[in-house]
Amino acid sequence: MKKIFPLPSSIGLVVMLACLVSGPFARAAIENSECFGCHNDESLFRSGTDCVNHSRMNEQLYVDEEKFSHSVHHNNGIGCVDCHSDITTLNYKKNVPHKSQLEAVNCAMCHEEESTAFKDSVHMKIRGKGITMTCSACHGYHYVKHQESLSAKERANNSCAKCHNTSRSHDWLPKKNEHFAFVECVVCHVPEAPRHIHLTFFDMMSSKLYSGQEILKILGITEDDFMPMLDMNKDATINVDEFENLELMLRQKNVHAIFHAEMVAEMHAIVHQVNRGAALRDCKTCHSADSPYFKAVTLVLTRDDGQADHYQVDRAVLESFSLRHFYALGGTRMKLLDKIGFLLLAGGCAVVLGHLSVRIVTIPLRRKNEDESKESSLLKEVSR
């Protein structure tokens, strides 16, 4: 969950003045609506002959205003000219009201930490081989969304899988399809990145993942009511009993949900620092009883804008019946199944030992019966 820390008034004043200086006054107050006056036309293209590089392919310049309105940049008040900062004025007397060849957008203007991490990555180093890897190659241009609520597979499809064919690699990895389905790529490829087990709601009856907003609506509560309703002991962590209570509440609402678990990286700048040879290949990192990779567990309520609210969950939940569909050999153990298995083993041993004990105790009786049987047989033979 998000925490807000109050700033001293002097710092707040400085920030406010900086925003005023770098805001509309500095960029000549060019509004997004002016840009969409042209760029909402689906037929708007730039031909390869419109610029110096005549080998350039035709490039579509259309931007879907509806999709852009749901992007993380629009939601944070970022305008077109905040990124395309070399557009300072618009001259409508010209066919193109600004220069036709704009400078590349410099994402590092805002994303400094991410840029620093990216500079020390294999994706930056391949530029030495003539391959230009830009931020947009993974994140796209105008429709960038929050990644927090995405599944491990969606995160891979939106970035890594665009270039890397997983079916043609990782042959050393046992059950690689299961790993790709439940573990985000950077969990292994950036071992320093913070990560957590990401729990979401999956309905077995309809085979669908529920969004956080749908779950809140089903329970008839708001985001502010969710944790107070569950956290009975007020320790800010959902324990096994509280987790099972949530499952019961959903069943009472006719929602037969299980909790879908994945291992994903947190939205931290270091996830951009992917380097060749740095990936983990030691299975024991995850597949051991004391693995640090299972310490952080969060229940996620996703939002429509791609953001998510995270609620801390006790690690013991991974070993409960509620998470019966998530199992990492050696890393997580379902204690209930351990107890059942122990009882079955103990029962089997008890049957064998009981049978053997009865056989030992009844040896004299069985020998006596055998002797009497032999005597009876002899008497019958003599009588003939």
ChimeraX attribute file (.defattr): number of C-alpha atoms within 10 A of each C-alpha:
attribute: neighborCount
match mode: 1-to-1
recipient: residues
	/A:1	9
	/A:2	7
	/A:3	5
	/A:4	6
	/A:5	6
	/A:6	7
	/A:7	9
	/A:8	8
	/A:9	9
	/A:10	9
	/A:11	10
	/A:12	12
	/A:13	12
	/A:14	11
	/A:15	12
	/A:16	11
	/A:17	12
	/A:18	11
	/A:19	13
	/A:20	12
	/A:21	12
	/A:22	11
	/A:23	13
	/A:24	15
	/A:25	11
	/A:26	11
	/A:27	17
	/A:28	13
	/A:29	13
	/A:30	18
	/A:31	13
	/A:32	14
	/A:33	13
	/A:34	11
	/A:35	16
	/A:36	15
	/A:37	9
	/A:38	15
	/A:39	18
	/A:40	16
	/A:41	14
	/A:42	12
	/A:43	10
	/A:44	14
	/A:45	13
	/A:46	17
	/A:47	14
	/A:48	14
	/A:49	12
	/A:50	12
	/A:51	12
	/A:52	9
	/A:53	9
	/A:54	10
	/A:55	10
	/A:56	13
	/A:57	11
	/A:58	12
	/A:59	11
	/A:60	14
	/A:61	15
	/A:62	16
	/A:63	19
	/A:64	15
	/A:65	16
	/A:66	10
	/A:67	12
	/A:68	17
	/A:69	13
	/A:70	17
	/A:71	20
	/A:72	19
	/A:73	19
	/A:74	18
	/A:75	13
	/A:76	8
	/A:77	9
	/A:78	13
	/A:79	19
	/A:80	19
	/A:81	19
	/A:82	18
	/A:83	16
	/A:84	14
	/A:85	15
	/A:86	15
	/A:87	18
	/A:88	13
	/A:89	14
	/A:90	15
	/A:91	10
	/A:92	9
	/A:93	7
	/A:94	9
	/A:95	8
	/A:96	11
	/A:97	14
	/A:98	15
	/A:99	13
	/A:100	11
	/A:101	10
	/A:102	11
	/A:103	11
	/A:104	11
	/A:105	16
	/A:106	14
	/A:107	14
	/A:108	12
	/A:109	10
	/A:110	10
	/A:111	11
	/A:112	12
	/A:113	13
	/A:114	18
	/A:115	19
	/A:116	15
	/A:117	16
	/A:118	22
	/A:119	13
	/A:120	15
	/A:121	17
	/A:122	16
	/A:123	19
	/A:124	19
	/A:125	16
	/A:126	12
	/A:127	12
	/A:128	8
	/A:129	7
	/A:130	8
	/A:131	11
	/A:132	12
	/A:133	14
	/A:134	17
	/A:135	17
	/A:136	13
	/A:137	14
	/A:138	18
	/A:139	14
	/A:140	13
	/A:141	13
	/A:142	19
	/A:143	18
	/A:144	17
	/A:145	20
	/A:146	15
	/A:147	19
	/A:148	20
	/A:149	24
	/A:150	17
	/A:151	22
	/A:152	23
	/A:153	16
	/A:154	14
	/A:155	19
	/A:156	21
	/A:157	14
	/A:158	15
	/A:159	16
	/A:160	16
	/A:161	15
	/A:162	11
	/A:163	10
	/A:164	12
	/A:165	10
	/A:166	14
	/A:167	10
	/A:168	7
	/A:169	10
	/A:170	12
	/A:171	10
	/A:172	8
	/A:173	11
	/A:174	10
	/A:175	10
	/A:176	14
	/A:177	13
	/A:178	9
	/A:179	15
	/A:180	15
	/A:181	16
	/A:182	19
	/A:183	21
	/A:184	22
	/A:185	24
	/A:186	25
	/A:187	21
	/A:188	19
	/A:189	19
	/A:190	19
	/A:191	16
	/A:192	14
	/A:193	19
	/A:194	17
	/A:195	22
	/A:196	18
	/A:197	24
	/A:198	24
	/A:199	23
	/A:200	22
	/A:201	23
	/A:202	19
	/A:203	15
	/A:204	13
	/A:205	10
	/A:206	10
	/A:207	9
	/A:208	11
	/A:209	16
	/A:210	15
	/A:211	19
	/A:212	21
	/A:213	16
	/A:214	15
	/A:215	18
	/A:216	15
	/A:217	12
	/A:218	14
	/A:219	15
	/A:220	10
	/A:221	13
	/A:222	12
	/A:223	13
	/A:224	8
	/A:225	11
	/A:226	16
	/A:227	16
	/A:228	12
	/A:229	12
	/A:230	19
	/A:231	16
	/A:232	14
	/A:233	11
	/A:234	11
	/A:235	8
	/A:236	15
	/A:237	20
	/A:238	25
	/A:239	20
	/A:240	19
	/A:241	14
	/A:242	19
	/A:243	19
	/A:244	17
	/A:245	13
	/A:246	16
	/A:247	18
	/A:248	15
	/A:249	14
	/A:250	17
	/A:251	12
	/A:252	11
	/A:253	10
	/A:254	11
	/A:255	18
	/A:256	17
	/A:257	22
	/A:258	20
	/A:259	20
	/A:260	21
	/A:261	24
	/A:262	21
	/A:263	23
	/A:264	24
	/A:265	25
	/A:266	17
	/A:267	13
	/A:268	12
	/A:269	16
	/A:270	23
	/A:271	22
	/A:272	23
	/A:273	23
	/A:274	22
	/A:275	16
	/A:276	9
	/A:277	9
	/A:278	13
	/A:279	15
	/A:280	12
	/A:281	12
	/A:282	9
	/A:283	10
	/A:284	13
	/A:285	15
	/A:286	17
	/A:287	17
	/A:288	16
	/A:289	15
	/A:290	14
	/A:291	14
	/A:292	13
	/A:293	18
	/A:294	21
	/A:295	15
	/A:296	16
	/A:297	26
	/A:298	21
	/A:299	22
	/A:300	22
	/A:301	23
	/A:302	22
	/A:303	16
	/A:304	11
	/A:305	14
	/A:306	15
	/A:307	17
	/A:308	21
	/A:309	16
	/A:310	18
	/A:311	17
	/A:312	16
	/A:313	22
	/A:314	17
	/A:315	19
	/A:316	16
	/A:317	20
	/A:318	26
	/A:319	19
	/A:320	19
	/A:321	16
	/A:322	18
	/A:323	17
	/A:324	15
	/A:325	11
	/A:326	18
	/A:327	15
	/A:328	13
	/A:329	12
	/A:330	13
	/A:331	19
	/A:332	23
	/A:333	18
	/A:334	18
	/A:335	14
	/A:336	12
	/A:337	14
	/A:338	11
	/A:339	11
	/A:340	11
	/A:341	12
	/A:342	12
	/A:343	12
	/A:344	12
	/A:345	11
	/A:346	12
	/A:347	12
	/A:348	12
	/A:349	12
	/A:350	12
	/A:351	11
	/A:352	11
	/A:353	12
	/A:354	12
	/A:355	11
	/A:356	11
	/A:357	11
	/A:358	10
	/A:359	12
	/A:360	11
	/A:361	10
	/A:362	11
	/A:363	11
	/A:364	11
	/A:365	10
	/A:366	13
	/A:367	11
	/A:368	12
	/A:369	12
	/A:370	12
	/A:371	12
	/A:372	12
	/A:373	11
	/A:374	12
	/A:375	12
	/A:376	11
	/A:377	11
	/A:378	11
	/A:379	10
	/A:380	10
	/A:381	9
	/A:382	7
	/A:383	6
	/A:384	5
